[in-house]
């Protein structure tokens, strides 16, 4: 399952850090963050529940970029 989320990220380097952090969260197969479009594309495991995983993604992203926001 793939979903797109609006994000707030300050720079391209920060977007890369958020992308790498998101990919480490259990239940995430792939994630890409675009600084230009301010969007995060996420591919979830087949049996994953995005509403339970995305708070974990936000927490992981805030460890590397404390002021980031993800609308889910």
N, C-alpha and C positions, 0 to 999 in steps of 0.2 A: 504494500500500500504506500502511495506517495501523497504527500501533502505539502502545501506552500504556506508559510507563515510570514507576516509582516514583522520586521525587526527594526531596532534602532541601533546602529553601529556607527562609530565615529570615523573610522579609517579602514583602508583595505587591509592593513596589517592586523588590525583588531578582528576583522571579519575572518581572516585566516585562522587566528587563534580560536575564535568561537567555533569555526567549522571543525577544527581538530578536536576540541573538547566535546562537541556533540557526537562525533563519531565513536567516542569511547563509552558512551552511555549504552547500557544493555537494552536491547530491543531496536537499536538503530543499525540499519544496514549501511546507509550512506547519508551524508549531509553536505550541502554546499551553501555557502553564505555569500551573497552578492552585496558589496558595499554600494555599488552604483544603483541597483534597484531596491535596496533595503529589504531584501527577501531572503528567507531561508527555505531551501528545498530539502525535505526530509523523506527518506525511504525507510519504512518500518519493516521489522520482521513480519512474517505472515500472520502470526497469532498475537501480535502486539496490540496494546490498547493505547493509542496516542494520547488520550486524556490523562493517563497515568504516567506516561513516559515524558511528556513535554515539561512538566515541572522539574523533573530531574535534569533535562537538557538545559533549562534556564539556570538552574543551580550550578551546573558544570560550567556554563558560559560565564556566569558572574564570578567564578573563581579566577578566570583569566581577564575578564573585562567587567569590573564591578557595576558600571552604569548601563549595561546593555539591557534592552527590553525585547521581549518576544510576545506578540499577540497570539494567544491560542484560546 
